[in-house]
Amino acid sequence: MDYRIFPPEDMLEACISLPLSKSIANRALILHALTPDDNTMPPVADCDDSEAIVNALNGHLSGNGTVNIGAAGTAMRFLTAYYAATPGCEVVIDGSERMRRRPIGPLVDALRQCGASIEYTGENGYPPLKITGTRLKGGEISLPANISSQFISALMMVAPTMTLGLRIKLQGEIISLPYIRMTMAMMRRRGIEVDLEGLSVIDIPNGVYSGTDSAVECERDWSAASYWAEISAISAGFVTLPGLKTEDSIQGDSAAIEIFERMGVICLKSEDMENAAEFTPSPEVYSRIDLDMTETPDLAQTVAVTAAMLGLPFCLTGLSSLRIKETDRIEALCNELFKYGIVLEVEGDHTLRWDGRRMPVSQVPEIDTYDDHRMAMAFAPTALFVPGIIIRNAEVVKKSYPGYWDDLRSAGFTLVDASLSQE
């Protein structure tokens, strides 16, 4: 489905029920499966990633067969470690064609060092994988710190099941540190002591998970909230978000509070609704945006698009992980913002810059989404800037926020089937 999108006719005021944090939910599902006698199923986020994990665990807790997780990268990484550490489990884990091009070699190598039995059934370093689960020995391993934090989190969660526990030595600068801290916090709340020494060594002893942590597992998703911060920034509108924590969130993307304040959006506790946050417009806008996104890569697309629509020059660094996401997000941003006349500059694999340079535009943008949910959701609000834009393959939002289009409608946006609409 391709949607043509038109903005609200009146001042935007919306109350949006966000999905649960998929980052928290996905970890909670693995920790639940690793916790003996835990009969309390954690809340499940309404998204493809969490659904893939639930389906995989329901079908293959200790059995055998083929598990296809589609395009769910988190599921691929977390389940690879889970299956490898589950004695008696024999599975082949596979995914979409894009998934077969996303590297998993560093995780497989690390698990093999811990005693795992994993074979590549296709190209070395990439799915699909044949896994024979066993009790892992563990010990000490070294990893480059700039690999995906999901690799590290996957190892961390299964570490207590290893005979010797696990000591992970990280070499270099860690990317996406908040996601590692999220995993630590959730493991600690289930009775496992995790030590992070000087941001370079993670120590996890052998142990047994216990209990549940339903309070933290019910957090609303800050990545999803960022699109509503974008909408507030571009429209100068007001958005209320029930259940979104503004304090003590374990989500790294709660950094959106400070980031969007630079672009004219203040996030406050709601005075009218208990346990709700509000995005409200502010006249205080920076003249340019300079940010290191190393710890918040999932916000990069939203920030870049928002700044471009507001005419704010920007320099975003720490983007190296964007090259190996659902798509090459750096290239995708360059391609799609060019359709608005925005000319970006790329420096290496880590920096995206806009100095304000524009080119004339002769037609309403039609946005390609590259099978990437964040491309669709980051660009949809640009209908406030250019009414009638088209978002192609809009169904990609199912990966993390299936209700996104319905929520846009409830906020006053008009969405029509682009194949039936006329300019």
Phi, psi and omega in degrees: 000131173252130181253135165264133190239134176237145185282167176299149179277336182248175175306132184282121172222119186220151172238116190239128174270104184286157172290162173296155176297119179289331178297317178290313183299319181295320176293319181298323180295317179292317180296322175300315181293332181271352183265117181299138174058028175270104183263004181261103180293128179290158176302141182252125178293142180277083181199162183298321182301309182292322178299321179296319180292316180301311181299319180294315181291322179296325183270338190219046176297323179210018184258216180211168180138198180248133179244120178249115184259011176063234182258015186277093183297319178299317179299317180302314185286313182294318182288329176303313179292318181299310181297319181299330183263008182253102181304138178085357182269127178232110183221157164248121181253127187224176180203198180290174177299320177298320179298325179290353176252003179263123187295141176227006182306314181302323179289316179299315179300317181295317179294322177297322177297333179273358177108010183285152176251099183226133178235145172275131177261356176230235180283136178301135178093357184221154173298160007279162182234140171257120187239129172247109186290146180204166174286115183280149180279316182083218183111228182236133176227159176241139180223147170293134187287347183266011174282171180304134177297338178293328174299314182293315179297322178300315178295319181300315186294327179270353184303319181298339180279351182280143184306317182259008188069198182211135174242116182254117177261120183260127185253115180105198183270128181287135171257151178056042180305323180302329179288328175292318178296324177300313179298316178303312183298319182289325176293318180297322180290348175252022168091008180254127179275125180238127179249132174246109185261110173058028180060019181228344181225128175248120180250125180226117181280163169300140181188184182233127177292150177210157173071183178225173179217067188295332182296307181290331182288354179257011180297139173282156193275121180285332175297316177295323180297331184298330179290330177281331170296319176299314180299318178297320182295315185284325185264346190057036181258180186241131182228127175256136186231092180300138174081000180274121183281128176261348179226145175062025174285143176269006179271126179297330182287357171294350172299347176303334179303308182286323183296312184283343173299329177290342182249023171089024179232127177254135176254121183230158168292137181292137175273342184260343184224130181290141178056048178223153175249156178229134169263124179231146182288151179223145177284351183277101181234132178294156179280340174203162183241118176238117186219143168265113185263017183306320183268353182223054185297333182288349177267353190300314181297316181297317181295314181299315182292317179299311181300318180297317180294328179276355180075027181262115174303149183212160171222112180251122179247176179072034186256015187302326182289344181292340181291336187241027175276205180306328172215179171283096189291333177294311178297319181298318178298317179299314182297313188279324177291335176298333178292345174259005182086007181274121182255107181269156174242138180247132177243111182061216179253014192227353186226135177234128187228143171225121181262010180100000182291135180229155173240152178296147181241134185250353181212160178292131184298140170244112192269121171278139186253350171059031184058030185238114181303322184288332175296316181297313186283331178287327184269336181305318180295347179292352172299337175293334181264319178229094180300140176093009176300157177245133173253116182275148179051053186297341182293350182298342181295346180302337182301324184224338188210073185300332182272010187302313183293322176296322179293323175299316179300318181294337178273001176106357176288151174251126179240127179230154177298118185296335179287343181255345186274161175235145179291000000 
